[in-house]
Every structure is written in structure tokens, then in C-alpha cells.
């Protein structure tokens, strides 16, 4: 983040606006809505600010800006068309550690004004950090259409019963579950429909029915996909916002982890080759313990939890302890990464079958059914094969595949750090070493790799090519 998003209480406090034109009038109006005492410094006022002065909404100092105007101000906005004045305001405010915003000059600001969706008391602020105010306004406009005005009333009614709910439920998790259910159910719909009294009666009745028993724990085994947050499922997103605890793997990207509920406890259980932060058995036991404590546990795994993700082992343990669980599939790396690399896994001219294998087994060896893999018209997708790449290529050649068979390795596929390296079984190991690729990677072997240069559509950082035949179709 370039800026820390915060909300400042300026009610009944002095806020200074420097400038008398239309832009200054808009900024003053926003401060007035927030309850501030607005003081405008400008030799002259435009029509809008003149009207506000006439009605006693603002105070006006008809003079040029000087540092003494900042006395008692808790915030200042400079909205003049004079760069030197804006610079003077910025320097003076910074020296006094007073938050300052200079319109259209983010380099002079200590805070910036976001685009706002106002559903008071609910406020949503959208900012581009000064990079693209128009884009921020477009996003705000989209949010305006998605969030009914009645959400403000919904928040007000919830506030009326907040203390009552807190007294009724001694378990914080139970209170959270209660509110999550009611704010998405019939109570919310009654408020949206304007049935205020019916909504209040419904919520009070729901509160009496719901007991203060400790909440039942549950585990959500969720596939986070290959790295790009746009590829998450809607169900994954919903459960990520409900969980009390998230246990996540190394392959879960920072961007995806940021989409988990902010106050959820985060536990890293990442595993790298020969470096397991937490052994699998310990992870299984952890999930059971957290669920028995009444927690809603998000087990977030890169890719799909049932494809080389050991998700089956985890839910076997949960099942044996009677722990409720849900499984949400994710886009596995083979599907997501190959799509972003422009390599179809099957194609009627090149491959009629596809097989997924892992590049290292439980004991760290690479001992696969080479005879079954080295077949014509078949695509081989190898997970976790970077370290064993030389052995993989040697064995596939030794068991019948030509050394010129096209092969590709993709690093951090589907993300903006994606790198695609294309070669053959003979050349790919050396090319990979020279390119300095690091995990996570995915290896694709087969004639479909020829289609890459023709079908590649996602180009975040450029591809690395070797001499390899290309498709002539």
C-alpha cells in the first residue's frame, strides 16, 4: 500500500481550506458533511463558497495564506491553481505535522481524498493513491450500483441491538456467526424493503431462539488456484471472509491471502522441498484442535486441494474425529498455468490424452512409470519437478521419447511474475539453469508445446524461447 486508509473524526474541529474556486467548494462541502468547522482562506470566493458564507456554513478569511492560519487546524486542504501557494501550504503543514492534501499534487500530500460511497454510517473509500483518480471514480460508480442505500439503515438497526447481542452471547465467535447470518438473511431483506418494525421484531425473536452454546467448529478445505486472485471461486471468496483462522501454504500468493478476513488468525504451514515448517501430521492435528475449539478454520491450499495437495489426507483425519468440513475445488496449476502460457493440454492434432505427475515422491526420489509416460500423442504435466528436471528429461528420452520433443517450464504461472521457458527434452534442463528459474514451476512435455508462440496471450514479463518447432496450423 502506498497510503494507509484511515477515517478521521473532524466533527466540531477546525479544518482549513485554502482557495476560493469550485474545487475548494467541493472539498469544503465534504468537510461540512463530516461535521467540521470549515475555515476558507482566499482573497476572493466563487459563487458556491459565497453562498455558503452567506448562510453561515463556513468562516472566511479574505487574505492570502500564511502559516498562522494553521493555528488550531487539525487538517488542511489546498485547492488553489497557484503552484507556489500549494507548495507553501504543504511545507507549512508538514512542518507542523498537520495532515495536508493538495489537490492533484499527490507528491505534496500527507493524505489523499478518496472517492466515497456514502451509506452513512457505512462509508466506503476508493483510492488509486493519486495515480488514476478517474479509475477510482469509475470503481466508486460501480460500487454505488451494487450497494443499496438501505445498507445505512441496516447498520443503524444492528447498532441498536449490538449491546443486547453482546450480552446474550458470551462467545465472540457465536456473536460473529449470528450477525453474519442475520445481515445476509430475512432481517436484511426486511430492512431493504422498508419493513423496519418487522425487521426489528424478527431480529429480537431470532436472538431469543439462538442459544449461547459454544459454536461448533468446521474446516473449509479451499483451493486457492495457481496464484492469480481473479481465478478464485465465489464460494472460496465467501468462506475466506467467514473463517476465524486461516492455515495456509507457501504456494498461496500474498494477493490471495490479503483477501482473507482481516482479523482472522493466520498460521503458516508452508512446505518446501526438505524444509517443512510443519509436518503433515502436525497440520492434520492442528486442524482438528482448532475445530474442536469452535473455530471456523480455512485450510487454504495452492491449486486444487485434491491434486497433489494432500487434501485427502487432511479430511481423512477430520472425518475420523467427527469434524464437519467442506471442500472447495480450485483451478489446478495444470489447467490454470497452461491456459495462461497458451499451451492447450489436449489438441486433436497433437495430443489425445493428458497425464499429471509429481516430480518427486514421498521419499524424495523420482521413480515414475516411465513406460506409461513416454507415449506418443500424450501431454505430460509435471508438478514440483524443477529440481528433478534433468532426471525427468533423461528418463523420458531413455524410455522412447525423442530428445527433440517440445517441453516448457513455467514459473509463477497466471501471475504478473510469470515466465515461460520453451525448449525440448534435450535442451530444457540447461536453459532452466541459465535462466535461474525458482519454484513454483510447472513442466509441460508434448507436441502441444509447439502451439505456445501462436496462442500465448498473457505476457506479463516476456517469454524465454529456445529453438523449438512451432505449430504450422
C-alpha angles and dihedrals in degrees: 000000000000092000133029109237109227138155117229124207106226097159110143091355130120116262121179125217117189112203137047106223136095095283091051089049091055092050091047091050091054092051091048090053088054090055098253126151099240122209116188120202114197136120089232136019130218122230097273096049090043089058091048090051091048091055093045094247094127137025116233130209107191096208144086119280120271131172093254088068087074092065108124092359116136094189138013134200122193113203105164129125091229111097093199092054092048089050091050092050092048095049093046093049093046091051090053093042091239115148108253135189123191111194114245092356108093091170088066095047133095088188134018132216113243129207106262135216103200117204094146125241081023112067126181118193122198121192138169092196089252092301097108117001090175091058090049090053091049090052090048090052090053091050090049090062093048100048117064120222088240091074087085091057089045090057092047093052091047089052091054091059098034096100092044091052091047091054093047097051118051092183114077090208091056091052090051092050091049093053094043090054097045097042089056098038142061093312092061092044091053091053091048089051092052094248093135100161093045089050093052092047091048094052094047090050092047089052092055093049096048110083127218095241119139109271119256114246123234137181124224111202100200131181111222094195126228097313111285109108090211088071096062117114122243090244091053090052092051094050092045088061094048101049123108093198132025122203106192140182133230092255093061106103123232090240091058094043089054088062092063117100107286097231096046115119110249121214119184114217099165122158127205126179107289090353114085112173087195123014115237093249090055090051090052091050092046092055091051093048095048093048092049087054088062095256126145100229124202111204099195116193131178115251115351118340093222097051110075088320099109088231091137091060092050097051091044087062092045092050093050089055095045094246115157113236143173128207120212114188120224133201104275119228093248092061100035099040095043090051093051090046092052094242114130111210093218131027126167092233097047115018134018096178139035131201130194120210136168119240095224132031131218094280092047095254129125103228110146136158092270094176092058092046098048096070129127122251092024132117118218119204115193121197121200092005104131097103093042095043096114092052092045093053094043093051094047090052092045091054097052113285116123117250087235092060106131115251135175137191121202123199120206092349121203091021130097087256093061117140123184120201117189127193139112136280088268097048106030098083094055093041090052093050093050092047091053095226118184133194140314095062137149125207123210121190125187146069091289088076086075088072094061100092091046098045103033108124104158111074111168098154109357130270130264112227134192128187104288131144115263129213114270094201 
